[in-house]
Amino acid sequence: MNLFKRKQREIYSPAQGEVIEASQIQDPVFSNDILGKGFGVIPTQGTVFAPVNGEVVNAFESGHAYTILSDDGLEILIHIGIDTIELDGEGFIAKVRKGDKIKKREIIATVDLDLLKNRGYDPTIAVVVTNPESISKMEIKKGKVIACETAMTYTLQKK
């Protein structure tokens, strides 16, 4: 037994749907890892949950994006939909604000998926670790997922 093995950690899916590789997200900012590394979720329900324990360090007024500083130091961007900032908050209800302490599985927002689809917006949720240098290994668990089920595992870099 290796007593010094680093612990594998998890990021949960923020929504029910299908987990996809970031390269499959229809936005080059996410598919080309410009903001960091992560995955996408094509949601089938409009409730968005916290994927980790931590603190909300940024919450857009429009309700479409949140940054969470996890308890283990990861900066995680949750971006709901592609180009949805153009909706100026229509269809989004924020359940958290900047400075809130949150627990995984806590609702952070709701989104009207029908409104997004009817307006021609891709509802894919991007989950991006914006400080990927903190991770030594990560694995995406692609496929159908229920909300708050493991979508990504990772190991932190040694300090």
PyMOL commands that set and color helices and strands:
alter all, ss='L'
color gray80, all
select helices_A, chain A and resi 22-24+28-31+84-87+113-118+132-134
alter helices_A, ss='H'
color red, helices_A
select strands_A, chain A and resi 8-12+17-21+37-43+47-49+54-59+65-70+75-80+92-94+101-102+107-111+125-129+135-140+143-145+150-156
alter strands_A, ss='S'
color yellow, strands_A
deselect
rebuild
show_as cartoon
